[in-house]
Amino acid sequence: ALKKAAEKPKPLGYEPVRVQWPMERCACCDNDVYTNEDQLLACEGCHTLVHQSCYDVAEMPDPEVGWLCNACEETGGVKS
């Protein structure tokens, strides 16, 4: 049995575009813009990012203590 030579892929007719989206986006509003007055919080349990204003967090939590989103507070910080 003759083996068929590997065929080259056909040209696409266009050049693919590689897009990289910023990973630091708010899970509530899908915006990546933040300010000193409205920072992005990262949940210690699930690593979800949210704006302070979107999640109604008046002050940034102590980095030594960390912060949990409502879902992780319910599960004790355990991913479901």
N, C-alpha and C positions, 0 to 999 in steps of 0.2 A: 504494500500500500504506500502510495506516495504521500508525503506530508506536504500540505499546502503552505507556501511561504507566508509569513505574517504580512498581512496587508497593512499598508500605511493608512492612517486615518485620512479621510477626505478633508480638504481645507474647508473651514467654516464660512469663508466669504466675509468674515469680520474678525476683528481682534477682540477677544474677551476682556472685559474690564474687571479688575480686582478691586473690590470695595472693602474697606475696613470700617466698621461702625464702632464708635466709642463705646466701651463697655460700661462706663459710668453714666448710666441714664436712670432717671427716676422711674420706678415701677408703677407709679400712679399716673404721672402726666407724660411720661416718655420723653422728658426734656433733659438735656445734659448740662444746661446752664445753671450755675449756682453762684451765690454771693456770700460774703461774710455773714450777712443777716439771715440767709436762707441756704444753709449747707445741705449736702447730701449725707444722710445717715446710713451706715451699713449695719444690718442686723448681724449679731454675733452667731446666731443659729443657722440661718439660711443664706446669709450674705446678700439679701435683697437690699437694694438702694432706694431710698425715698428722700424727698425734700422735707425739711422740717415743717414747712407750711402745708405740704400735702398730707402729712401724717399727724398734724397738730401737736408738734413737739416744740414747746416754747424755747427751751434752752438745750444746747448740745450736752449730751450726757458725759460724765467723767470717763475718759478713755481707760482708766484703770478698772472701772466697773463694767463698761460696755453697755450695749443697748439691744433689746429684743423687740421684734415686731409683734403685733398682736397674736398672730398664729403661733409663733415660737414661744410666746409667754404662756399660751394655752398648753403647749406640749412640753414645756420646760426647756425649750431650746433644742429639742430633738427634731430632726428633719423627718417629715412624714413620707 
